[in-house]
Amino acid sequence: MKIIKYDGNSPVDKAMRSNEPLIAAISIDGKTAVLSQIDESFEHHILLQKTDIPSESINKYFRIVFDKDGADWTFACPSNYKGISDKTRRISTFYKDGFAVISEFLAEIGYLCDITIPKRYKRHIESLE
């Protein structure tokens, strides 16, 4: 996985050593991830813009805010995810793919932590119950 640290290695590495919150956008295909200190980007679409990725590409990325204690996944399944028209299957596939790709990213940067979906983002999953 190609990892792009916004504003270079030094600020991100310092934030990692201090266990400051970070923000990351990880491509759905698992090939690229961009990350920065949360105070540098605030939102995922801003992070993408700052790294010269069009912000309208946001639906091509899994999005997390994390530190060494855990990762909060902004769970927002695109309506056209992988061209799957059945909502239940689409959300289920997004869920499985997301956990795999996000886990790989976190392990690659040395963060072995829980991945959670905050309550405000669980509406997609809860709609399937």
Secondary structure, 3 states (H helix, E strand, C coil): CEEEECCCHHHHHHHHHCCCCEEEEEECCCCEEEEEEHHHHCCHHHHHHHCCCCHHHHHHEEEEEEECCEEEECCCCCCCHHHCCCHHHHHHHHHHHHHHHHHHHHHHCCCCCCEECCHHHCHHHHCCC
